[in-house]
Amino acid sequence: MPRIESVDLNLLAPLHALLEERHVSRAAARLHTTQPSMSRALQRLRATLGDELLVRGPGGYQLTPRAERIQAELQQALPRLEHVFSGETFDPATSARAFRLAGTDYTVSLLSGPLLGRVFEQSPGSTVLFSRWHHAVFADAEHGMVDLLIHGGTPPPPLRSHVLFEEGYSCLISSHHPLAQCSAMSLEDYLDCAHIVIDVTDGRQGHVDRRLESLGRPRRASVTVPYHAAAASMVPGTSLVATLPTRFAIQNAAPGITTVIPAPDEIGPMSYAMSWHPRLDDDAAHRWLRDTIISTLNTN
């Protein structure tokens, strides 16, 4: 029995046409080729399969028993092969895809409500698994352990990325803090404060600490916590400063208890992006998820 790698798969279409048409000329017309070309294909098929396949009878060509069995197998196999080589489709309404995302508690809280509402409205059978951010999360995406990352900054190669939005930083402080009545905070005043640092990776708060260190003006961490929400909860009744994405700071401010002040201009805004491995570029379900995230953010 010939191995698949030794078989000329270009003979598959002529074989299918010959067995269905049971006539060399009609099979040739069906495949828009010449009768001599189809005759040569039939000869090669007979040699490959070790069977005559078509034999002349009183009413024209007839299939051999082997050809009848092959025809039955092709009726099952060809639709599957066509599916393999056709463009992949994704129907969210009937899918049960599990999407694995990773992000900080800020990005998860920003997306989760609006995004999940849209995902489950369109794809009720799908599931979304959020995992925590950690120092090796980009490697997780590269090794296929997570499908999509939502984060600030730029990912390392070979990951793809798409910028979702840009956001500035603000300081959340107690309403009784000495700077609570200021409309802005200078870098000097900021550095004189006691800070809550959110440990995004390696004990640093990503963009904020990188910017300060690039200026040669690092801040002093009085408290280090793993989550943005934990930092916001520690501010009331203390002299601590939590430097947070502006919309998160505003959402977590309590009138009369905490106050939001713009962070020093030197910190500047940061771009937030979604990142994924290139192998998922053309995955239909992954494209749908990326498009859903973009449309969700554009309408909120």
Buried (B, 14 or more C-beta within 10 A) or exposed (E): EEEEEEEEEEBBBBBBBBBBBBBBEBBBBBBEBEEEEBBEBBEBBBEBBEBBBBEEEEEEBEBBEEBEEBBEEBEEEEEEEEEEEEEEEBEBEEBEBEBBBBBBBBBBBBBBEBBEEBBBEBBEEBEBEBBEBEEEBBEBBBEEEBBBBBBBBEBEEEBBBEEBEEBBBBBBBBBEBEBEEBEEBEBEBBBEBEBBBBBBBEEBBBBBBBBBEEEEBEBEBBBBBBBBBBBBEBBBEBBBBBBBBBBBBEEBBEEEEBBBBBBBEEBEBBBBBBBBBEEBEEBBBBBBBBEBBEEBBEEE
